[in-house]
Amino acid sequence: MIITDLESNKSIFTTSYAINDKKDIVYVSIDEDLDLQMFTDEGADMENAMVVSLKDMLEIDNSISMLPEFEKGDAFQRTDKKAAWVKITE
């Protein structure tokens, strides 16, 4: 599956660092229910948690569309917006 296969109104869990501060998304995870989490270097700061649509997230950072093909349970990271996504293996 690729990110653009998902509905544009799919909920994305993120933080205000990505939305308000426009910091680079450097981590993406896809859980078993296809829920997505996208975070900046600040990580999952629950005090600044937000939920936005996939469409909104792609408008903020279109480089997310370059995420490689994924399956449920996958996670990816990169150093910044210009870097390639790398699958995290356990």
N, C-alpha and C positions, 0 to 999 in steps of 0.2 A: 504494500500500500504506500502511496505517496501523500504528502500533506494536502495537496489540492484535491485528493479524492474525498476528503472530509467535507461535510456541510459547512458553508461559510458562516453559519450562526453557531457552530460548535463552540462550547465554552472552553476557555483557556484560563488556567490558574496562573497568575503572575503577580508582580508587585508594582507599586507606584514608581520604582526605579526604572522599569521598562516603559511604563505608560507616560508618566509625568516628566521624568528626567531624561527620557529617550536614551538610556544607557543600552549598550549592546546586549542582545540576548546571547548567552554563551552556553546555556544548558537547556536541553529539551528532554522530557521523559514522557513515555506513553504507557499508561498502566493497562491492566487486563480488561478494563471496561472502555478502553480507547479515550480515557480522560488524559488531557495533555497539561503538562506543567512547563512553563518557560520562564527561566530566571536569568538575571544578570549576575555579575560577580558577587553581588551582595547576597545571593542565595534566597532561600525560602524564608524571608523575614515576615512572620505572620502579622506583625503590627502594621505592615504596609501591604498586606495581601489585597489583591483585586481579582475580579473575574471579568474577562472581556471576550468578545467573539473572535474567532479565527480571522474573519475579515478585517476586524480592527487591528489585530496583531500584525497581519500581513501589510496593512497600510503603514504601520509604524516601522516595521522592519521587513521589507520584501525579501531579504536574503534568507529568511526562514523557508521560503519556497524551495531553496536548494538543499533542504534536508534530504538525505538519502532515503531509499525505500526502507520501510520499517514494518515491524510486527508488534503485536501487543507485548508489553514488557521491555521494549527497547529504550535505550537512553543514548543521547549524543551530547558532545561538548565541542567547543572551539575556543580559541583565545580571544577573538574579536569578530566583528561583523564581516571582515574581509577574509577571514580564515575559513578553510574547509571544515565541514562537520566530520567528527570522528566518533564512531560507535564505541560506547563504553562497554567493555567486556569484564565480566566478573571472574 
